[in-house]
């Protein structure tokens, strides 16, 4: 199985030893969940509204 790791500076960096996205065998895409971090200040953004 081939794997390609995809990373972008347009999203916050993962908090921990995670990759943002992995494409496996060119068919499957695995994405990591993201906390709502404001990339301008690096702080967690919290709201109870959806």
VEXDRENGU-939078 format. One line per 2 residues: number of its first residue (from 1); for each residue x negated, y negated, z of C-alpha. Coordinates in Angstrom, 3 decimals. Each point is the difference from the previous one (the first is absolute). Layout:
VEXDRENGU-939078
NUM> X:Y:Z  ...
//
This chain:
VEXDRENGU-939078
1> 0.000:0.000:0.000  -1.395:-3.380:-0.971
3> 0.541:-3.012:2.221  -0.352:-3.686:-0.768
5> -0.013:-2.500:2.870  1.623:-3.345:-0.749
7> -0.733:-3.090:2.090  1.003:-3.620:-0.438
9> -1.015:-3.173:1.791  3.529:-1.343:-0.648
11> 1.298:2.088:2.932  -1.168:0.120:3.611
13> -2.790:2.471:0.655  1.111:3.263:1.616
15> -0.210:0.068:3.795  -1.964:3.200:0.472
17> -1.640:2.583:-2.247  2.672:-0.096:-2.697
19> 0.084:-0.681:-3.721  2.652:-2.330:-1.394
21> 0.859:2.382:-2.853  -1.193:3.340:-1.366
23> 0.960:1.332:-3.419  -0.366:3.802:-0.040
25> -0.305:1.975:-3.235  1.323:-3.019:-1.876
27> 3.561:0.935:0.966  0.502:-0.599:3.716
29> -0.364:-3.356:1.765  -0.442:-0.225:3.757
31> 0.280:-3.415:1.644  -0.755:-0.955:3.587
33> 2.556:-1.883:2.042  -0.829:-3.556:0.914
35> 0.682:-1.997:3.096  1.335:-3.451:-0.721
37> -3.309:-1.825:0.331  -0.270:-3.556:-1.246
39> -3.138:0.159:-2.181  -0.639:-3.738:0.481
41> -0.606:0.366:3.736  -0.293:3.778:0.502
43> 2.710:0.118:2.682  2.982:2.318:0.308
45> 3.299:-1.586:-1.098  3.031:1.158:1.947
47> 3.669:-0.491:-0.695  3.097:1.970:0.943
49> 1.758:-1.069:-3.211  0.110:2.257:-3.042
//
